[in-house]
Amino acid sequence: MSGQIITAAARKAMTILLMFVAYFFFDRFELKNFKTREILKNDPKAVALLLGLLAIAIALS
């Protein structure tokens, strides 16, 4: 039983790590002239949307 819990937690941690790495590389190399952090810090709806999608991704992993 505890092995399954550890496996599920590890899958969720790897999913979160993969999402952050993909975000970093996409933001760094594809969106060169777009400052994502500066845009998001002034838009609470965009932050809420990103956090909601992150929660859905974690729940599905």
N, C-alpha and C positions, 0 to 999 in steps of 0.2 A: 504493500500500500504506500509506504513512504517513498519507494523508488518511483512510483508514478507521479507523486507530488513533485519530487525533485526534477523529474523529466519535464513536467508541465511548466515549472518555474524557469527551467533552463531554456525551454522553447520560447517563452515569453520574453526573457532577457535577450535572447539572440534576435528575436523579431524587432525589439526596440533598438538594439544596436544596429541592425541592418537598415532600419528606417533612417536613423540619424546619419549613418555613413552615406547612404544614398542621397539624403538631403544635402549633406555637406558637399559631395562631389558634384551633384547637379547644380547647386547654387554657385559653386566655385568655377566650374568649367563651362556650363551651358548658359548661365545667366550672368555674363561678365559685366554688363553695364547696368544691372539691376541690383540695387541694394536691398535685399530681402529683409534684413534685420531692421533697417531704418524705416521701411514701409510698415512692417508688422507692429512695431512698438507704438505707432500712432493709430492703429486700427483694431479696436477690441473685438469687432465681429470676425475679423480674419483669424485672430488668435483663438477665439472660441471655436471656430470651425476646425482649425488645425488640431486643437486639443480633443475635440469630439471625434474626429477621424482617427486620431491616435488611439483613443479609447476603444473604438470599434475594431481597429486592427489588432489591438492587444486581446480583446475578447474573442476574436476569431482565430487567434493563433493557438 
